[in-house]
Amino acid sequence: MLVSLFILSGCDNPSKVGLDVDPGDQINGALIDTLQINASTVKQDSIFTKGLAQLPLGYLKDPIIGESNAAIQFAVQNVSNGDSRIPLNATVDSAVMIINYGQDFFGDSLNSSTTVEVKQLSTPYEVGKNYATNKTWEVDPSLWGSKAISKFAYRDSIRVNSVIDGKDTVVRVGPQLRIPLNKEKVTELFDGNIDSAVFNEHDFYHNRVKGFQVSVNKEAQSGVGGIVHLAISDNSQNGLIVYYKTPDTSLQKNKFYLISPSNAAASVNHVYSTEVQNQLDNPGNNYETVYAQGVGGLRIKLSLPTISSLQNQDLIINKAELVVLADEETTGSAFNKQAPRLTLYREDIAGQRTPVPDGDTRENIRDPRSFGLSFGGKYNAEKKQYSFILTSYIQDILLGKINNAQFFIEPAANIYSNVVPYQANIYSGSRAILGSFNNPNYKMKLNIYYTKTND
């Protein structure tokens, strides 16, 4: 009772403390903004990536959080119609690995240069298998192809030469990564000397071709770098295309080996800074700064250990808003980008991720109290903060409808522009460095406006 009295009277203030409220939107009632919030940095679980719309690629050398390295592995399918071999005595003019760009990049594109490489897997990619992001892939060290990139042009359409009806034609295509491959290696791989019936048999083909890895050469990179996303989908723009001529004609022909999202997998490796690793090793301590990171990296676990003291007080929650500030001192100036958007969710009694009622955008089962995209999470660059509306969530906790006052924050991706995501995030490489409740300069706050029914 003493604790409850202290909380309710400690900041019983009808002003707009902690919120920038327009006079027309003024919330009537008293304000609590001193409720304890425990925050800790925790690791994400590994993610299975079979069939996902986008997969990460790149090397981000974050000066605060540490290093993140993402690669993509995949099988290439047989030619859909006809012989998958390069015809005997054919001359390969060029071979290119092509993958569409996705919707997300996070890093320093102005002061970094990157070399993307293609290598062959040492063992065959198991067609149809679902691989996790923590798998270590063995690759043959010989280089099949590479491309130096000063900036990932993931928003820029390009013009390419294409063979249409046997003629070279310039066409415009969407943003895509194109890596030229070694012609001799490609000719040898799809050797026309091998009997066609043998070569085109499923097991022989995949045991021979094995599959490929697209990765970034860490040693060749300059600057912070970044993580870009590639959109592997079932269309004619994702795969290995080989242009060749045969002795009997001057017309150029091509063979296309498709990359399918059902046979592609991301692998992500994180090496954290001393400070971040210390938090991961000692999650029970209170820290002034906490860290969130995409591509299966880090999330922030938040809990309200004293909220039970507000129960049985006949409180009606008029508005509850979590305000989280970027920790500018820890972030520094060398690389100070914050995630453009964060998401917030909770876990149910079985430990499965589920939305909070205020941010529920699920189809058909959406909570009627949801604010939709107005729930919050977008970075306010002017105020250097994120905010989330948690009115119904807090009310449900006080009413005993939700028994676990624990929730999580992590980066959200551009691909989720129309929903509030809550599943494990592989679609964004961004990060956020945030002040906790204990931070003296960038203090996290839960502002709760309430009225009492017995007043």
N, C-alpha and C positions, 0 to 999 in steps of 0.2 A: 504493500500500500504506500509506503514511503517512497519507493522508486517511482511508482505511478504518479504520485503527487509531484515529485521532483521534475519528471519529464513534462507533465502537462502544464506546470507553472513556470518551468525554466525558460521557455520561449513562447509564452502565451501572448502572441503579438499579432494583431490584425493587419499589420503593415505588410509590405511586399519584400521582406527580408529574403535574400537569396534568389529572387525572381525579378526579372524585368517585366513588370505587368503594365499594360496599357490601362489608363483609367477606365476605359470603357469595358475592359475585361477583368476588372478588379474582382478578386474572389472574396466573398464575405465569409467571416469566420476567423477562428484563431489559427495560429501557425506553429507547427513543431518543425524545427530544422536541426535539432541536436541528436536525433536518433542515431545510435552507434551503427556503423557499417563496417563489417570486416571484409577485407579484400585480399586476395592472394592470386599469384600467377601460377597457372597449372598447365600441364601439357595437354595438347589435343590427342585423341586416339588416332591411330592410323585409319586411313580411308580406303575403301575399295572403289576403284575407278572405272570398272567395266561399263561401257555404254554411256559415260558421262558426255555432256555436250562440249565441254572445254577442258583442256588439260594444261598444267603450267610448265613453262620452260624458262630457264634463266639462272643467273647467279647474282644474288643480292648480298653485298657485303655491308650490312648495317653497322655503323660505328658504335651503336648503343646496344642493340639486341644480339648481334652476332651474324653468322653466315647462314644463308639458305641456298641450297642448290637443288634445282628441279630439272628432271630429264623425262623424256617420253620414249617408251618402248612400244613396238608394234610389229605385227605380221603384215606381209603384203600378200594379197590374194592372187590366185591364178588369174590369167586372162579370162574374162567372162565367156568369150566365144572364141574357140579356136585353140591354137598351139601357144603355150606360154614360153617356148624357146625363142631365142633370136635366130632367125633363119641362117642356115649354113652359108658361109661365104658373104654374109651381109656385112656392111660397114656401118658401125654405130656413129652417127654424127654427134649426138649429145644424149645425156641422161640427166634428169632433174627430179629431185624429191620435192614434192609440193604439198604444203599443208596450209589451210586457211588460217588467218588470224582470228582470234576471238575478240572479246569486248573489254579486256582489262589489261592494264599495264601499271606497275607500281615500281618506282625506282627513280634514278637520275638519268634521263635520256639526253640531257644536254652535255654532260661532262664525262660520259662513259663511252667506251667502245667494247664490242663483244665479238667473239668468233664462235659461230655455231658449227658443230661438227656432226657428221654421220658416220657411225661405225656399225659393223655387223655383230649381232648377238653371238656368243660362244655356243649356246645351246638353243634349240628351237623354242620359239614362243609357242606355248600350248594353246592352240586355237580353242576359244570358248572359255578359257579359265579366267577367273576374276582375281586379279593381283592387288595386293595392298600397297600403299605408298611407302611402307618401310622395307620393302623387298630390296635386297642388294643384287644388282644385275651384273653378270659377267659378260664382257664384250671383248672381241678380238681387237688388239691395239692398233692394227693397221687402219689408216684413214681412208674412207670411201669418198668423202667430199667435205667441203667446208665453205663458209661464207663469212667475211668480215662485215660487221654491221655497226654503223655509228649510231643508228637510231632505229628501233623497231617501228616500222611504218604500219602499225596495226589499224590505222584509220584511212589509209590511202589506197585507192584503187590503182591498178597498174595496167600498162599495155604490154602484151606478150605476143610472140610469134606462135601461131598455131597452124597445123596442117589441116586444111579443109578442102575435101575433094582433090587431094593430091597437091594442093598449092599452098605456099606460105601466105598466111593471112594474119594481119595485125588485129587483135581483138582486145577489148578492155575487160578485165576481170576484177573481182573484189580483192580486198587486201589479203595477201598471202605471202608466206615464206617460201622461197624457191632456192634450193641448195643444189648446185651442179655436182654431179658425181663422176668418178673416174670411169671413163668409157671402157677401158680394158677390163676392169674388175666386173663391170656389168655384163660385158660380152662373155666373159668366162663363166659367170654365175648362171646365165641362161643359155648354156652351151648347146648349140644346134647339132653337135655331134652325138648327143645322147638320144637314144631311141625315144620318139615322141610318146609312145604308150607308157613308157617307164617314167619319163620326166613329168608328165601331166597327171600321174597318179598322186592322190592327195598326200599320203604319208611321205613318199619320195620327195615331192616338191617342197613340203614344209621342212623336212629334215635337211634338205640341201640349202634352201634359201634362208632358213632359220628365223629371220626377222632383223630389225634394225633399231638402233638407239639414236635419237637426236638429243644432243646435250651441248652445254657451253664449256669451252676451254677456260677453266678458272685462271690458269697461269697467264693466258694471253689477254685477259680482260684488264682494262684500265678503268679506274673510277669505281663508284659505288655499284654500278650495274643496275639490274632490275629483273623482275619476274613478269613475263608476258604470257598470255594464254592463247593457245591454238585451238581452233574449232575443228575437230575431226568428225566429219559426218559422211554419210553414204552418198557421195556425189562424185562427179568426174573430176573435181578439182583437188582431191586429196589422194595422193598416191605417188608411185614411181612411174614416170613416163619416159620411154626410150624412143628416140627418133633414129631411123636407120634407112639405108638404101640397099637394094639387092642388085646383083649384076645385070639382071634382065630389064631394068627400067631406071630412068632418071628421076622418077617420082619418089619423094620422101614418104615413108610410112612410119607408123608408130605402134607401140604396144603399151598398154596401160595396166598397171598392177595396183589395184585399189587398196587403200587403208580404211579399215572399218572401225567405228568406235567400239564395237563389241570385241575387237581384238587389238586394243590399244590400252596402255597402262602408264600412269604417272608414277615416278619415284621421287621422293623428296627427302633431303637430308638437312638437318639443322645442327649447327655447332654454335652454342650460345656463349655469350660473354660471361665473365666471372660473376657479375651481379645477378644476371638472370638465372644462371645455373645455381647460385646460392639460394635463390627463392624456390626453385624447383626441388632442391634437396632439403629445404627446411620450410615446408608450406604452412606450418602452424604459427610462424612468427608474423608480426605486424610490420609492414614496410610502408614507407612514404610514397613509393612509386610502384606501379604495377604495369604489366605489359600484355598487349593483345597482338596476335599475329595470324595472318591467313595461311593458306596452303598447308593445313594440318599442323600448324605451329603451336601457338599459345592462346589460351583464353583466360579471362579473369573471372574468378569465382567470388561472388558477393553473398553475404548473409546478413541478417538483421537479428543479432542475438538477443536484443532487449525488446523486441516488438511485442512479446507476450504481455508486457506490462501495460499495453494499451488496450488489451482485450477486456471485455466486461465493463467498459467505461461508457457505453452507449454513444459511441462516436459515429457520426456520419461523415465519410470522407468526401469532401467537395472536390478536391484535386490533390493528387500526389505526383510529384515530378522529381525524377532523379537527374541531377546536374553533375556532369563529370568534366573536369578541366584537363586540358593537355598540360603536362608538366614540361614547361618550356626550358627550365633550368637543366633538367636531366637530358632533354632532347638535344639541346645545344643548337649550333648553327651550321655544322658541317653537312648534315642531312636532316632537315627538320620537318619533312613531310609527315602528316598524320593521315590515317585512313580517311577517305572521303565519307565513309559511312560505317557505322557499327550496328550490330543487331543485339537484341536482348531476348533471352528465353529462359525457361526453367526446366527441371527434370521431374517426371512423375514418380510415383512410388516404386516403379520398376526400373528407375534410372534411365528412362527413355526421354529424349528431348521433346518438349512440347511448348507451344507458345504461351505467354502470359495472356490473360483475357483482353487486355488493352491493345495488344499487338497481334491478334489472331486474324490472319488473312487466308486461312484454309478454305478451300471450296466446300460447299455443302454443310460443313460442320462449324463454320465460323461463329465465334461468340458474338452475340448481338451487341455487346457493349464495346466491341472493338473500334478503335479510332482509325483502323486501316493504316495507310502510309503516314498519316498525321501522328501516329504513335511516336515517331521521333527517330533519332539515330544519325541524322545527317550532321556533318561537321560544320559548325558555325565559325568560319575563319576569322571573322571580326572579333568575336568574343572568345575564340580559342576553346570551344567547349562543345560537348554533345549533351542532349537531354532526351529523356524518355518519360512518357506519361504512364504512370502506374496506379491510377486511381482505383480501378476495379480490382487489381491484383492485391493492393494493400487492404481494401475493404474485405475481400474474400479471406485473407489471412486473419483479420480481426474477427470475422464471423466463424472461423474454423472450417471453411469450405476448402481451403488449401492449408495443409499442415506443415509444409516445408517452406520456410522463409529463406530460401537459397536460390539464387539465379546466376546467370552467366552472361558475359559480354564478349563478343569477338567481332572481327571485321565482317562486313557484308560486301557482296560483289555487285558489279554493274549488271550482271545477267539477271539479278533479282530486282529489276526496276519497278515491278508492279506488285510485289509481295514483300512481307516481312519474313526473311528466312530464319529457320531455326535448326536446320540440319547441319552436319559437319561441313565445313567450308573448304573446298579445294579451288573455288572459282575466283579467289582474290589473293594477291600476294602482298597486300598492304599491311601496315602495322600502326599501332597507337601506343603512345607512352603517356600514361595518365596519373594524375595525383590521386592518392587514396584519402580516406577519412582522416588519416593521421598526418597528412601533408600540410605544413603550416602556411604555404603560399598558394597551393592549388588544391584546396580541400574539396573532396567529394561530398555532396549533400543530398539528402532526401527531404524535400520540402513537402510537408503534409498540411494542407488546409482542412479544417474540420469544424463541425458544429456538434453540440451534444443534444441528444433528444430530450434530456430531462432539464435543459436550461429554460 
